[in-house]
Amino acid sequence: MKKTSLKLITCFVSISIMIAGCSESYPEFGGGYKIVGEGGYTTSIVNSQNTQMISGYILDYSFDSSFIVVAQSPPESLPKMKILYYSDSDRKNIAADEKIFRRYWIINKEMESTYSYDSVNRTAKYSNIFGPFTKEEYLNKKDSLNVSKNLKLELE
């Protein structure tokens, strides 16, 4: 009986260490915004109330004191996963693949974030989040919002 209990405790501790070792540390963007990830293709940007603002897989991001710019892809547009968990390094390698479908977003941290719901198109929207855009639309919106020219994504 003692051997079985010891094996169970050892197994539980080992699994706990493996799970804790896989947790990714992402930067906080300021204004309460941050990336959260649960492994695999499940990274999202959330606000200070942990409300999901941009879902899907975050391929690339950059930020300054005023804006966050994001390249995102729906998980179904990404290559089939070979492993259960992708690290930030893996994310950068996937993001470097120009064949991956991308949508672009801009978050203005200085604007008030007001929620609205479009019942016709059945979409939720926040007043300070712009997107999804094609690359051309994104670049035009960056200009119209006066986003710093120094704030760029890797494949911009």
N, C-alpha and C positions, 0 to 999 in steps of 0.2 A: 504494500500500500504506500509506503514512504517513497519507494523508487518512482511510482507513478506520479505522485504529487510533485516530487522534485523535477521530473521530466516536464510536467505541465508548467511549472513555474519557470523553468529554464526556457521552454518554448515561448511562453508569454513575454518574458523579458527580451528575448532575441527579436521577436516580432516588433515589440515596442521600440527597440533601438533602431531597427530597420526603417520603420515608419518615420520616426523622428529624424533620422538621417536623410530622408528623402524630402523633407520640407524645404521649400525654396524660399529664399529671402528676396523679396522684390522691394524696389525703392518706393518711398512715399513721395507723391508728386506735389504736396502742399495743398492747402485748401481742403484737406480731408480726403483727397483722392489717392487711391493706391491700386495696385494690381493684387488680385488674389488668385491662387491656383490650387487645384486639388490633384495635380498630376495629369499626365496625358495632355489632351487638347482642351483642357478646361480652365483657361485663364480668362479673367474678366477684369474690367476696371469698375471699381465701386466707389461710392462717395462715403462721407463720414458716418452715415447711417447704415452702411453696408448694402445700400441699394445698388443693384447692378445697373451701371450706366452704359457700358459697351460690353456686349457678351461675345462669345465665340472665342477664337484663338487669337491672342495678341501676338502678331509677328514682330512688330517693331514699335518703339515709342521714343519720344524725346520731350523734354519739358523745360520750361523756365519759370520765372515768377508769375507770369500771366497766362500762359497757354500750355496745353498738353496736346501733342500731335500723335496720332496713332495709325498704324497700318494693321488691319485685322482681316482674318479670313474665317469663314464658317468651317467648322471641323470637317464637313463632308467634302470640302474642296482640297483637303490636305492629303498627303500620301498615307496609305494604310500604316498604322502604327506597328512597329516591330517590338516595342517594349511598352511597359505599362506607364512609365513616367519619363517625361522629357524635362531636362534641366534648362536653365537659362542659356547655357552654351548650345544645347541642341536647338533651342528656339532660334538663336542667331543663325545657325546653319540652315535651318528650314527657311528663314526669312531671306537668306541670300539667294534662294532659288527664284529667279525671275519668272518662272513659269507658274508659280503659285498665284491663284486668284486673290486679289486684294481689294479691300474697301478701305477708305480713308476717313478719319474723323478728326475733329478739332474740338477741344474743350476750352472754353474761355473761363478761367478761374476767377476773373474779376467781375464777371456778370452775375447777377442774381440767378439762381437756378429755380425756375418755376415749371412745375409739371403740368402737362396738358395731355388730353387723350383725344385722338381723332377717331370717332366712332365709325365713320364711313370706311376708312382704310384700316381700322382696328390696329392703330399704332400709338404707342406712348412716346412722348417727346419732352425733353427738357430744354428750356429756352437758351441755355448756355452751351448746348452740345450740338455741333453741326456735323451732319453726315447721315448716312454713308454717301461717300463720293467716289467717282472714278478718279484716277490720278489727275487728269486735267481739271476737273471740277474742284478738287482739293487744292491744287496750286492756285487757282483763281480765288478761292475763298480765303486762303492764307493771305493773299494780297489785299483783299477787301477788308479783312479784319486787322490789317497791319501787324501780322505776326512777324517777328524778327526774322530776317534772312538767315541768321545764324542758327535758328531752330529748324533742324532738318532730320529727316529719317534717313536710314542707311541707303536705300535705293531711290532717293528722290531725284 
